[in-house]
Amino acid sequence: MPVVAIFMILQIGNLLSAGFEDILILAANPALRDVSDVLDTYVVRVGINNFRYSYATAVGVFKAVISVGLLTMANFVARRSGNSLW
């Protein structure tokens, strides 16, 4: 059970990462861009390509805050079962 709990917490950290390279290649087609956009490709398309670096940073920080919240919640659930990281 401790190994399963640790792996669950580690995978929760990767939950918002959706394979940036694959989706960036898929989003090169304008017909698919609206349905295949994720946070990482949105940051590149809107923030970096349009020289809106502060906006791209804000979206990245938002993603990081959501990830930390999910990690904290997963650790809380794992702590209830007796196996947590901290």
C-alpha distances in whole Angstrom, upper triangle without the diagonal:
4,5,5,6,9,10,11,12,14,15,17,19,20,21,25,26,27,29,32,34,34,34,37,39,39,40,43,45,46,46,42,41,41,38,36,36,33,33,33,36,38,38,40,42,43,42,43,46,48,47,46,43,43,42,39,38,37,35,33,33,32,29,28,28,26,23,23,23,20,18,19,18,14,14,15,13,10,12,12,9,9,8,11,13,16
4,5,5,6,9,10,11,12,14,16,17,19,20,24,24,26,28,31,33,33,34,36,38,38,39,42,44,46,46,42,41,41,38,36,36,32,32,32,35,37,36,38,41,42,41,41,44,46,46,44,41,41,40,37,36,35,34,31,31,30,28,26,26,25,22,21,21,19,16,17,17,13,12,14,12,9,10,12,9,8,5,8,10,13
4,5,5,6,9,10,11,12,14,16,17,18,22,22,24,25,28,30,30,31,34,35,35,37,40,42,43,43,39,39,39,36,34,34,30,30,30,33,35,34,36,39,40,39,39,42,44,44,42,40,40,39,36,35,35,33,30,30,29,27,25,26,24,21,21,21,19,16,18,18,14,13,16,14,11,13,15,12,12,9,10,11,14
4,6,5,6,9,10,10,12,15,16,16,20,21,22,23,27,29,28,29,32,34,33,35,38,40,41,41,37,37,36,34,31,31,28,28,28,31,33,33,35,37,38,38,38,41,43,43,41,39,39,37,35,34,33,31,29,29,28,25,24,24,22,19,20,20,17,15,16,16,12,12,14,12,9,13,14,11,12,9,10,12,15
4,6,5,6,9,10,11,13,15,15,19,20,22,24,27,29,29,30,32,34,34,35,38,40,41,41,37,36,36,33,31,31,28,27,27,31,32,32,34,36,37,36,37,40,42,41,39,37,37,35,33,32,31,29,27,26,26,23,21,22,20,17,17,17,14,12,13,12,9,8,11,9,6,9,11,9,9,6,7,9,12
4,5,5,6,9,10,11,13,15,18,18,21,22,25,27,28,28,31,33,33,34,37,39,40,40,37,36,36,33,31,30,27,26,26,29,31,30,32,35,36,34,35,38,40,39,38,35,35,34,31,30,30,28,25,25,24,22,20,20,19,16,15,16,14,11,13,13,10,9,12,11,8,11,13,12,11,8,7,7,11
4,5,5,6,9,10,11,12,16,16,18,19,22,24,24,25,28,30,30,31,34,36,37,37,34,33,33,31,28,28,24,24,24,27,29,28,30,33,34,33,33,36,38,38,36,34,34,33,30,29,29,27,24,24,24,21,19,21,19,16,16,17,14,12,14,14,11,11,14,13,11,14,16,14,15,11,11,10,14
4,5,5,6,9,10,10,14,15,17,19,22,24,24,25,27,29,29,30,33,35,36,36,32,31,31,29,26,26,23,22,23,26,27,27,29,31,32,32,33,35,37,37,35,33,33,31,29,28,28,25,23,23,22,19,18,19,17,14,14,15,11,10,12,11,8,9,12,10,9,12,14,13,14,11,10,11,14
4,5,5,7,9,10,13,14,17,19,21,24,25,25,27,29,29,30,33,35,36,36,33,31,31,29,27,26,22,21,22,25,26,26,28,30,31,30,31,34,35,35,33,31,30,29,27,25,25,23,21,20,20,17,15,16,14,11,11,12,9,6,9,9,6,6,10,9,8,11,13,13,14,10,9,8,11
4,5,5,7,9,12,12,15,16,19,21,22,23,25,27,27,28,31,33,34,35,31,30,30,28,25,24,21,20,20,23,25,24,26,28,29,28,29,32,34,33,32,29,29,28,25,24,24,22,19,19,19,16,15,16,15,11,12,13,11,8,11,12,9,10,13,13,12,14,17,16,17,13,11,10,13
4,5,5,6,10,10,12,14,17,19,19,20,22,24,24,25,28,30,32,32,28,27,27,25,22,22,18,18,18,21,23,23,24,27,28,27,28,30,32,32,31,29,29,27,25,24,24,21,19,19,19,15,15,16,14,11,12,14,10,9,13,13,10,12,15,14,13,16,18,18,19,15,14,13,16
4,5,5,8,10,12,15,17,20,20,20,22,25,25,25,28,30,31,31,28,26,26,24,22,21,17,16,17,20,21,21,23,26,26,26,27,30,31,31,29,27,27,25,23,22,22,19,17,17,16,13,12,13,11,8,9,10,7,6,10,10,7,10,12,12,12,15,17,17,18,15,13,13,15
4,6,7,8,12,14,15,19,19,19,21,24,24,24,27,29,30,31,27,26,26,24,21,20,16,15,15,19,20,19,21,24,24,23,24,27,29,29,27,24,24,23,20,19,19,17,14,14,14,11,10,11,10,6,8,10,7,6,10,11,9,11,14,14,14,17,19,19,20,17,14,13,15
4,6,5,8,10,12,15,16,16,18,20,21,21,24,26,27,28,24,23,23,21,18,17,14,13,13,16,18,17,19,22,23,22,23,25,27,27,26,24,24,22,20,19,19,17,14,15,15,11,11,13,11,8,11,13,10,10,13,14,12,14,17,17,17,20,22,22,23,20,18,16,18
4,6,7,10,13,16,16,15,18,20,20,20,23,25,26,26,23,21,21,19,17,16,12,12,13,16,17,17,19,21,22,22,23,25,27,28,26,24,24,22,20,19,19,16,14,15,14,11,11,13,10,8,11,12,9,10,13,13,12,14,17,16,17,20,21,21,23,20,18,18,20
4,6,9,10,14,15,13,15,18,18,18,21,23,23,24,20,18,18,17,14,13,9,8,9,12,13,14,16,18,18,18,20,22,23,24,22,21,21,19,16,16,16,13,11,13,11,8,9,11,9,7,11,12,10,11,15,15,14,17,19,19,20,22,24,25,26,23,21,20,22
4,6,7,11,11,11,13,16,16,16,19,21,22,23,19,18,18,17,14,12,9,9,8,11,13,13,14,16,18,18,18,20,23,23,22,20,21,19,16,16,17,14,12,14,13,10,11,14,12,10,13,15,13,14,17,18,17,19,22,22,22,25,27,27,28,25,23,21,23
4,6,9,9,8,11,13,12,13,16,18,19,20,16,15,16,14,11,10,8,9,8,10,12,13,14,16,18,18,19,20,23,24,23,22,23,20,17,18,19,15,14,17,16,12,14,17,15,13,17,18,16,17,20,20,19,22,24,24,24,27,29,29,30,27,25,24,26
4,6,6,6,9,11,11,12,15,17,19,20,16,15,17,15,12,11,10,11,9,10,13,14,14,16,18,19,18,20,22,23,23,22,23,22,18,19,20,17,16,18,18,15,16,19,18,16,19,21,19,19,23,23,22,24,27,27,26,30,31,31,32,29,27,26,28
4,6,5,6,9,10,10,12,15,17,18,15,13,15,15,11,10,8,9,6,7,10,11,10,12,15,15,15,16,19,20,20,19,20,19,15,17,18,15,14,17,17,14,16,19,18,16,20,22,20,21,24,25,24,26,29,29,29,32,34,34,35,32,30,28,30
4,6,5,6,9,10,11,14,16,18,15,14,17,16,12,12,11,13,10,9,13,13,11,13,17,17,16,16,20,21,21,20,23,21,18,19,21,18,17,20,21,18,19,23,22,20,23,25,24,24,28,28,27,29,32,32,32,35,37,37,38,34,32,31,33
4,6,5,6,9,10,12,15,16,13,13,15,14,10,11,11,13,11,10,14,15,14,15,18,19,18,18,22,23,24,23,25,23,20,22,23,20,19,22,22,19,21,24,23,21,25,26,24,25,29,29,27,30,33,32,32,35,37,37,38,35,33,32,34
4,5,5,6,9,11,13,13,10,9,12,10,7,7,8,11,9,7,11,13,12,12,15,17,16,16,19,21,21,21,23,21,18,20,21,18,17,21,20,17,20,22,21,20,24,25,23,24,28,28,27,30,32,31,32,35,37,36,38,35,33,32,34
4,5,5,6,9,11,13,11,9,12,12,9,8,9,11,9,6,9,11,9,9,13,14,13,13,16,18,19,19,21,19,16,19,20,17,17,20,20,18,20,23,22,21,25,26,25,26,30,30,29,32,34,34,34,37,39,39,40,37,35,34,36
4,5,5,8,11,13,10,10,14,13,10,11,12,15,12,10,13,15,12,12,16,18,16,15,19,21,22,22,25,23,20,22,24,21,20,24,24,21,24,27,26,25,28,30,28,29,33,33,32,34,37,37,37,40,42,41,43,40,38,36,38
4,5,6,9,10,7,8,11,10,7,9,11,14,13,10,13,15,14,13,16,19,18,17,20,22,23,23,26,23,21,23,24,21,21,25,24,21,24,27,25,25,28,29,28,29,32,32,31,34,37,36,36,40,41,41,42,40,38,37,39
4,5,7,8,6,5,8,9,6,7,10,12,11,8,10,13,11,10,13,15,15,14,16,19,20,21,23,20,18,21,22,19,19,23,22,20,23,25,24,24,27,29,27,29,32,32,32,34,37,36,37,40,41,41,43,40,38,37,39
4,6,9,8,7,11,12,10,10,13,15,14,10,12,14,12,10,14,16,15,13,16,19,20,21,24,21,19,22,24,21,21,25,25,23,26,28,27,27,30,32,30,32,35,35,35,38,40,40,40,43,45,45,46,43,41,40,42
4,5,6,6,10,11,10,11,15,17,17,13,14,17,15,13,16,19,18,16,18,21,22,24,26,24,22,25,26,23,24,28,27,25,28,31,29,29,33,34,32,34,37,37,37,39,42,41,42,45,46,46,48,45,43,42,44
4,5,5,8,10,10,11,15,17,17,13,13,16,15,12,14,18,18,15,17,20,21,23,25,22,21,25,25,22,24,27,26,25,28,30,29,29,33,33,32,35,37,37,37,40,42,41,43,46,47,47,49,46,44,43,45
4,6,7,9,10,11,15,18,19,15,15,19,18,15,17,20,21,19,20,24,24,26,28,25,23,27,27,24,25,29,27,26,29,31,29,30,34,34,33,35,38,37,37,40,42,41,42,46,46,47,49,46,45,44,46
4,6,6,6,8,12,15,16,13,13,17,16,14,16,19,20,18,20,23,23,25,26,23,22,25,25,22,23,26,25,23,26,28,26,27,30,31,29,31,34,34,33,37,38,38,39,42,43,43,45,43,41,40,42
4,6,5,6,10,12,13,10,10,13,13,10,12,15,16,15,16,19,19,21,23,20,18,21,22,18,20,23,22,20,24,26,24,24,28,29,27,30,33,32,32,35,37,36,38,41,42,42,44,42,40,39,40
4,6,6,10,12,14,11,10,14,14,12,13,16,18,17,17,21,20,22,23,19,18,21,21,18,20,23,21,20,23,25,23,24,27,27,26,29,32,31,31,34,36,35,37,40,40,41,43,41,39,38,40
4,6,9,12,14,12,12,15,16,14,15,18,20,19,20,23,22,24,25,21,20,23,22,19,20,23,21,19,23,24,22,23,26,26,25,27,30,29,29,32,34,33,34,38,38,39,41,39,37,36,38
4,7,10,11,9,10,13,13,12,14,17,18,17,19,22,21,22,23,20,18,21,21,17,18,21,20,17,21,23,20,21,24,25,23,25,28,28,27,31,32,32,33,36,37,37,39,37,35,34,36
4,7,8,6,6,10,10,9,11,13,15,15,16,19,18,19,20,16,15,17,17,14,15,18,16,14,18,20,18,19,22,23,21,24,27,26,26,29,31,31,32,35,36,37,38,36,34,33,34
4,6,6,6,9,10,10,12,13,15,16,17,19,17,18,18,15,13,15,15,11,12,15,13,11,14,16,14,15,18,19,18,20,23,23,23,26,27,27,28,31,32,33,35,32,30,29,31
4,6,5,6,9,10,10,11,13,14,16,17,15,15,15,12,10,12,11,8,8,11,10,8,11,13,12,13,16,17,16,18,21,21,22,24,26,26,28,30,32,33,34,31,29,27,29
4,5,5,7,9,10,10,11,13,15,15,14,14,15,13,9,11,12,9,8,12,12,9,12,15,14,14,17,18,18,19,22,23,23,25,27,28,29,31,33,34,35,32,29,28,29
4,5,5,6,8,9,10,11,13,14,14,14,16,13,10,13,14,11,11,15,15,13,15,18,17,17,21,22,21,23,26,26,26,29,31,31,32,34,36,37,38,35,33,31,33
4,5,5,6,7,9,10,11,13,12,12,14,11,8,12,12,9,10,14,13,12,15,17,16,17,20,21,21,23,26,26,27,29,31,31,33,35,36,37,39,36,34,32,33
4,6,6,5,7,9,10,11,9,9,10,8,5,8,9,7,8,11,11,11,13,16,16,16,19,21,21,22,25,26,26,28,30,31,32,34,36,37,38,36,33,31,32
4,6,6,5,6,9,10,10,10,12,11,8,11,13,11,11,14,15,14,16,19,19,19,22,24,24,25,28,29,29,31,33,34,35,37,39,40,41,38,35,33,34
4,6,6,5,7,10,10,11,14,11,9,13,14,12,13,17,17,16,19,21,21,22,25,26,26,27,30,31,31,34,36,36,37,39,41,42,43,41,38,36,37
4,6,6,6,8,7,9,11,8,7,11,12,10,12,15,15,15,18,20,20,21,24,25,26,27,30,31,31,34,35,36,37,39,41,42,44,41,38,36,37
4,6,6,6,5,5,8,6,4,8,10,9,10,13,14,14,16,18,19,20,22,24,25,26,28,30,31,32,34,35,36,38,40,42,42,40,37,35,35
4,6,5,6,6,9,9,7,10,12,12,12,15,16,16,18,21,21,22,24,26,27,28,30,32,32,34,36,37,38,40,42,43,44,41,38,36,36
4,6,8,9,12,12,10,13,15,14,15,18,19,19,21,24,24,25,27,29,29,31,33,34,35,37,39,40,41,43,45,46,47,44,41,39,40
4,6,8,11,10,10,13,15,14,16,19,19,20,22,24,25,26,28,30,30,32,34,35,36,38,40,41,42,44,46,47,48,45,42,40,41
4,6,9,9,9,11,13,14,15,17,19,20,21,23,25,25,27,29,30,31,33,35,36,37,39,41,42,43,46,47,48,45,42,39,40
4,6,5,6,9,10,11,13,15,16,17,19,20,22,23,25,26,28,29,31,32,33,35,37,38,39,41,43,44,45,43,39,37,37
4,5,5,6,9,10,10,12,14,15,16,18,20,21,22,24,26,27,29,30,31,33,35,36,37,39,41,42,43,40,37,34,34
4,5,5,6,9,10,10,12,14,15,16,18,20,21,23,24,26,27,29,30,31,33,35,36,37,39,41,41,39,36,33,33
4,5,5,6,9,10,11,13,14,15,17,19,20,21,23,24,26,27,29,30,32,33,35,36,38,40,41,38,35,33,33
4,5,5,6,9,10,11,12,14,16,17,19,20,21,23,25,26,27,29,30,32,33,35,37,38,39,36,33,31,31
4,5,5,6,9,10,10,12,14,15,16,18,20,21,22,24,26,27,29,30,31,33,35,36,37,34,31,29,29
4,5,5,6,9,10,10,12,14,15,17,18,20,21,23,24,26,27,29,30,31,33,35,36,34,30,28,28
4,5,5,6,9,10,11,12,14,15,17,18,20,21,23,24,26,27,29,30,32,34,35,32,29,27,28
4,5,5,6,9,10,11,12,14,15,16,18,20,21,22,24,26,27,28,31,32,33,30,27,25,25
4,5,5,6,9,10,10,12,14,15,16,18,20,21,22,24,25,27,29,31,31,29,25,23,23
4,5,5,6,9,10,11,12,14,15,17,18,20,21,23,24,26,27,29,30,28,25,23,23
4,6,5,6,9,10,11,12,14,15,16,18,20,21,22,24,26,28,28,26,23,22,22
4,5,5,6,9,10,10,12,14,15,16,18,20,21,22,24,26,26,24,21,19,19
4,5,5,6,9,10,11,12,14,15,17,19,20,21,23,25,25,23,20,19,18
4,6,5,6,9,10,11,12,14,15,17,18,20,21,23,24,22,19,19,19
4,5,5,6,9,10,10,12,14,15,16,18,20,21,22,20,17,16,16
4,5,5,6,9,10,10,12,14,15,16,18,20,21,18,15,14,13
4,5,5,6,9,10,11,12,14,15,17,19,20,18,15,15,14
4,5,5,6,9,10,11,12,14,16,17,18,17,14,14,14
4,5,5,6,9,10,10,12,14,16,16,14,11,10,11
4,5,5,6,9,10,10,12,15,15,13,10,10,10
4,5,5,6,9,10,11,13,14,13,11,12,12
4,5,5,6,9,10,11,12,11,9,10,11
4,5,5,6,9,10,10,8,6,7,8
4,5,5,6,9,10,9,8,10,9
4,5,5,7,9,9,8,11,12
4,5,5,6,5,5,8,10
4,5,5,5,5,8,8
4,5,8,8,12,12
4,6,8,12,13
4,7,10,11
4,7,9
4,6
4
